[in-house]
Amino acid sequence: MIILGIDPGLASTGFGAILCDGKAPSIIKCGYIKTFTDNTVASRLFQIHNDMEQLINTIKPGLVAIENVFSLVRYPKAGILLGGVLGALYVTIQRHGIGMTEISTKEVKNALVGFGSANKDQVKTAVKKLLGVDDIKSFHAADALAVALTAYYRNKIGSKKA
């Protein structure tokens, strides 16, 4: 199975796809969708939708795992914009009939680093080690791969109990 992890953001939406074939998971593709602030919000959301469509058609994931985002109360506009990004992603994923799960940042950090207050460098280091890669250029891509890995471990552990 291929798991596509997503780290949502309006300026940059990270993605990371891993292959889970019974052995250790391996990286298929990672990167990010960058939008530009001089474009309207509507055109940026449409770009995220279109780029995600193309990505899904290319890698054909069996599961999409999205980082469950939060917004600080003092930044309500950021929360509203992030809601738009999530809406674009949800519609795109639903259109393809792919299973989807949301994973909290704290669960990702606990699963990969061992404690829920790990920083971005610690998460990125864990992802590189678990996937056996030397470098991941973008923190957004590393976060998305971390989400995909967490979904893999969540499902793997769950299947052992059954």
Secondary structure, DSSP 8 states (H G I E B T S, - for coil): -EEEEEE--SSEEEEEEEE-SSSS-EEEEEEEEE--TTS-HHHHHHHHHHHHHHHHHHH--SEEEEEE----TT-HHHHHHHHHHHHHHHHHHHHHT-EEEEEEHHHHHHHHTSSTT--HHHHHHHHHHHHT-S--S-HHHHHHHHHHHHHHHHHHHHHHH-
